């Protein structure tokens, strides 16, 4: 039986961690832990730069008992510029939940 209605958005998602890899310039590594949704196994995760630009999107299956760490490496940033990142988890019906913004990090 196909699901045609949705009971709500994904659960809360934690603030992402951001780090500048040693010896790099213009590169930031963003990591976060998956969240889950009561009625949708697959969620799309959007990595959002400076609260406005989606720089990466990936779909992943998640279950509340098996939440994994996900990673995105943002390259090509202007050296010395400061950025924040947030994550938005969206279910197939368009319901989403946002993380808090990361601590600022220098590209």
Buried (B, 14 or more C-beta within 10 A) or exposed (E): EEEEEBEEBBBEBEBBBBBBEEEBEBBBBBBBBBBBBEBBEEBBBBBBBBEEEEBBEEEEEBEEEEBEEBEBEBEEBEEEEEBBBBBBBBBBBEBBBBBEBBEEBBB
